[in-house]
């Protein structure tokens, strides 16, 4: 102990504390990775079972104990699945709805978020709170009123009720983009204004390119939502030529009476693959967008 009362550590004690600190850090990281790995495995098991069942022969589907690795592998299930129902027609319909809905969200939400984040006008904060409040209303509450409105507009049995609402913005997407716009310094817009740029030019040429990560998040969420939507098409679509993939799979079950699980899983695997591929190619931008949208409130 020195004159000030502080304990003087020897070199061996300092090295021991450093090794102890590194060991604690290593064990902590190892524990986190083990937990994440177990969670990842638990989430991959259903997808693995989906793909595995799609490759089984009928005698292996309901066997107990379960057959995890199909022997033999029956790739013909995929051929039968796309031939048993107009699968590619359903995929085309779903693609049209998804692409147009994504286009509507990417056009409307940035404009609303720009107005909420870069301009000061009376009632702005109150209107933003009301916009966020709509996120707390379950779809089941507005389902019947929306159907009555679209029925009065003669839009039922068409894709319009599934596409047009996306052109009027979504509260969650507006919130994400507003948070992202708030991370961009106002000095950037001020400098462009001094150089003579209009608000439209600032928005299109400066701010939109900077918020590509947030736009990628919206694209992924909206694609996933529209691609897997079942309740919306079930309410508004009656003609089979307008059916989406989700309705097509349900019709496939009803038409055949007894469910052929191998064929159903094959069709479900083909339906799931586009979303998986989209996430693989956009995951880096997606994670960056999620991280950056929560920096500033």
N, C-alpha and C positions, 0 to 999 in steps of 0.2 A: 504494500500500500504506500502511495506517495504522500507528500506533505499535504496535499489537498484532500486526502481521504479517499481517492479513487484507487481501485484495485489494479495492480500491475500484472498483466497476464504474461506468462512465459510464451516462447515461440511454439512449444508443443501444445499448450492450451489453445492458442489461436488457431493452429492447424486443426486441432480436434473440433473446435466449434465450426470451422469452415466445412469440414467433412460432414459434420452432423447436419449443417444447414443444407448442403447439397443432397444428402440422403433424404431429408424431409421433402425437399423440392422434387426429387425423383419419385419418391413414393406417392406424393400428391398427384403428380402428373400421371403416374402409372394407374392410380386409382380412377382418375377422371377418364382415361382412355379405356380402361376396362369397362366402366359403366357405359360409356358411349358405344363401345363395341357390342356389349350385350343388348343395348337398346336397338342398335342397328340390325343385329341378328334377329331380334324379336320382330322387327318391322319387315325384314326380308323373308321371313318364313312363309307368310301368306302368299307373297308373290312367287316364291319358289314352288309352293304347293299348287298354285294356279298353273304355272308352266308345266310342272310334273304331271298333273292330271290331264292336261291337254295332249300329252304324248302317250297316254296309257290306252291299252285295249280295254274293252268293256269289263272283262273279268277282273281287272285289277283296280277299278275305280273304287268300289265299295269293300274291298278286301280288308279283313282285320287279322293281324295288325296291319296298319297302313303300309303301302308300298311307296317309298319315297323316290326311288330310282326306277323308272319304268323299264321293264324288260319283257318283250322287245319294245323299242321305240317306234310308235306308230305316227309317222308324219302325215299319213293320209287323213287324219282327223281335221287338219287345217283345210285341206281341199274340200272335204265334205261340209265343213262349217260354212265356207263362203258360197257353196253351191246350194245348201239347204235353205238359205234365205237370200234375198237380194242385198247381200252384205255391202258391196261396193256402192250401191245406190244410197244406202244409209250413211256410208262414210262420206260420200259426196255432199249429201244434205247437211251433215254435221259440220263438214269443212266450210261450207258456205256460211252457215250461221256463225261459226266460230270466227272466221276471218272478218266478216262484217261487224260482229260485236266488238272484236278487238280494235277494228278501225274506229268505231264509234267511241270507244273508251279512250283511245289515244288522241282523238280530236277534241273531245269535250272536257275531259278531266284536267289536262294541263291549262286550258283557258280559265276554268273556274279556280284552280289552285293559284294561278298567276294573279288573279284579281284579289284573292284572299291574302296573299303574302306580300305583294309589292305595292299595293295602293292603300291609301287610307280614305275611307268614305264612311258616312254615318250609318251605323247599324251593321258594320262589317263583322265585328266579333260576335254579335248576337246571331246573325244569320249563319255564321260558321258553327256556332254551338248547336243551332237548330239542325244544320246539315249533319253534324255528328250524331245528334239525337235520333235521326232516322235509322242509324245503324242498330239501335236497340229495339226496333220494331221487327218482330219475326215476320218472315215472308207469309206464314200461314194467316196472319192477321189481315194482310192486304190482298191476299189471293183472290177472294171473292169480289171485292170492289174493283180490282184490276180487270178481272174477267168481265164484269158488267160493262166497264168502260170500253174495253176492246170489242166486246160483242156489239155495243152500240155503234162503234166505228166500222162494223162489218170486217174486222180484222181476224176473227177466229177462223180456224182451219187454214191458217197461213203462217209464214215465218215472221211476219211483222211484229207480233207481240214479243217475240224472242230477240229481235234485233234492234228495233227502234228505241227502247228504253236506254240502251247503252250510249246512244247519242246525246243523252241528257245528263250524263255524268253519274258517278257512283261515289257515295260518301267516303268509303274507305280509300279509294284511289285518290280522291281529292285531298284527303288528309295526308296520305303518303307524299304526294307531290308538293303540297304546301310545306311540309316539313323539309323537304329537299330544297325548295326554293329559298327557304330561310337560311340555309347554310351557305348560300352564294352571297358574297359581299355586295352591299348596295353601291359601293364605289365603282363596281364594274358597270352597272347600269348608268350611273352618273357620268362616267367617262364617255360612254357611248352617246349619251344625250348631248354632252358638250360638243362631241364630234358631229352632231347633227342627225343622229339616228332616231327614227321614230320608235314608238312603243312596240309596234308590230315587228319592226326589224330587230329590236333588242330581244323580243320574245322568240322569234323564229331563228335568228342567226347566232345569238349568243347564249341564251338561257336553255333552249331546248337541246342543243348538242351537249351541254353540260349535265343534263339530267337523264342521259341515256340509261344509267343503272336503274333509276326509279321507273323509267318507262319499260325496261325489261321486266321488272317485278310485276307491273300492271299487265304486261303482255302474257306472262306466265300464269298469273292468277286468273285472268279473264279466259285464257285458253282452257285452263283446267276446269273452270266453272262451266263453261259452255259445252265442252266436250263431254263432260260427265253428267250434265243436267238431265234429269229424268222427269221431275215434277212439272216443269214448264211445258215441255213437249207433250206430256200426258194430258195436260189441261187443254191445250190449244189445238193440237193436231189430231185429226180423225182419219185422213186419207193416208194409206200406206205409202204412196209415192212421196209423201212429205216427211216420213218418219226419220228420226235420228237414230244413231247407233244404240243408244240406251233403250229406246222404244223397240227397236228391231230385236234386241236380245230378249226382251220381255215377250214380244210376239212369237219369237222362236220357241220359247218355253210353252206358250199357250197352244200353238199350232200342233205341236208334236204330242200333246197329251202327257206322255211320260217323258221326263227330262233325260236327255242323253248328256250326261255331265261332261264327258270327254269333248264332245263337240261344242258344248256351251263354254267350257274353259278355253278351248282353242279360239273361239270367236272373241271371248273376253281378253285373251292375251293379245290378239291383234288389235283390239280396241285400246288397250293400255299402252302398247309400245310407242305410239306417237308422243304421248305425254312424257314418257321416260326419256325418249331421245331428245325432246325439246329441253327438258331440264338438264340433261347431260351437257348440252351445248351452251346453255345459258346460266349454269350454276354459279360461275365466278361473278358474272355481272349481277345475278340475282342476289347473292350474298352481299356484295358490295352495296347494292341499292338498299337492302334491308338495314344494313349497318349505318349508312349515311342518313337515312330518313329519320333516324331517332336522335341525331346529334343535338339539334337545337329546337326548342319549343316555342 
